[in-house]
Amino acid sequence: MSGSWRINAFLGLSAFIFSYFLSSINNTWQTSLFRAVIGFILFFIAGYLVRLILHQPETESQQPKQNLPKYRSKAENQTNDTPEVTKDESTFQAVSLNALHDRKGEDQSR
């Protein structure tokens, strides 16, 4: 990962400047500087952690397992007592819109 420390340094420097100027409004320069250094360190380390999590490779155990039905030929199904599953079968049943919506109520309101 070329330039990885540069990105984290930019994040840390941004946090440093932001923290210093906001803290200097109500605190002395020493306290503001101390808080800005803490902000730099936290954002510098958090940058590495976030990039580590985002770029983590996916392993086989993290991939979702597919539970698809196994398609068998008719000859295999005749020897087994399991029902035949074909690709042509559809579980969708058409329902007319009139059956879903009460058309009688609309006709009376007109």
Buried (B, 14 or more C-beta within 10 A) or exposed (E): EEEEEEBBBBBBBEBBEEBBEBBBEEBEEEEBBBBBBEBBEBBBEBBBEEBEEEEEEEEEEEEEEEEEEEEBEEEEBEEEEEEEEEEEEEEEEEEEEEEEEEEEEEEEEE
